[in-house]
Amino acid sequence: MVLTQIYNDTNIYRISIYNREVRSALKSNLDHYLYADRWASAQGQDIAATSKDEALKQVEKRYPKLAGFVVESLKRVNSVI
């Protein structure tokens, strides 16, 4: 699914994110107590934000580093018109 620009000065950023704790559990043939096994592999998400920093703040709020989430990549996929 491709998102379009929502507001002026808003860009769409595509992130790739995984959970290091889930990845570690699966390597030991265990399941994570909270997150599904799919989080061992990078998951793609689109974020609407005015800047890369704002996009990272939104990601951290939803997928906290303290819970094991790791941002593998973040790139802008559109340009402001």
C-alpha positions in Angstrom: 0.0 0.0 0.0 1.4 3.4 -1.0 0.4 6.4 1.1 0.1 9.8 -0.4 1.0 13.2 1.1 -1.5 14.0 3.8 -0.7 17.6 4.7 1.7 20.3 3.5 5.2 19.6 4.6 4.4 16.0 5.4 6.4 13.2 3.9 6.0 9.5 3.9 8.9 7.5 5.5 9.2 3.8 5.1 10.8 2.0 8.0 12.1 -1.5 8.3 12.0 -2.7 11.9 12.5 -6.0 13.8 12.7 -7.1 17.4 16.1 -8.3 18.6 14.5 -10.2 21.6 12.2 -12.2 19.3 15.2 -12.9 17.0 17.2 -14.1 19.9 14.4 -16.3 21.2 13.9 -18.0 17.8 17.6 -18.7 17.5 17.2 -20.7 20.8 14.1 -22.4 19.4 11.9 -20.5 21.9 8.9 -18.2 21.4 8.9 -14.7 22.8 6.5 -14.3 25.7 4.7 -11.3 24.1 5.6 -10.7 20.4 4.8 -13.0 17.5 7.6 -14.8 15.7 7.2 -12.6 12.6 9.0 -9.8 14.5 12.3 -11.7 14.1 12.2 -10.6 10.5 12.2 -7.0 9.4 8.7 -5.6 9.1 7.8 -2.6 6.8 5.8 0.3 8.0 4.9 3.7 6.4 5.0 6.7 8.7 3.7 10.2 7.9 5.9 12.9 9.4 7.4 16.3 8.6 11.0 15.2 9.1 13.1 12.1 9.6 13.6 13.0 13.3 9.8 13.2 13.8 9.4 9.9 12.0 11.9 8.3 14.4 10.1 9.8 17.4 6.8 8.2 16.2 8.5 4.9 15.7 10.2 5.0 19.2 6.8 5.7 20.8 5.1 2.8 19.1 8.0 0.4 18.9 10.3 1.2 21.9 14.0 0.3 21.9 13.6 -0.9 25.5 11.1 -3.5 24.2 13.8 -4.8 21.8 12.8 -3.1 18.6 15.5 -2.1 16.2 15.1 0.3 13.2 16.9 -1.4 10.4 16.3 1.4 7.8 14.3 4.6 7.4 13.9 6.4 4.1 11.7 9.0 2.6 9.5 7.6 -0.2 7.9 10.8 -1.5 8.8 14.5 -1.9 6.9 17.5 -0.7 5.1 19.2 -3.6 
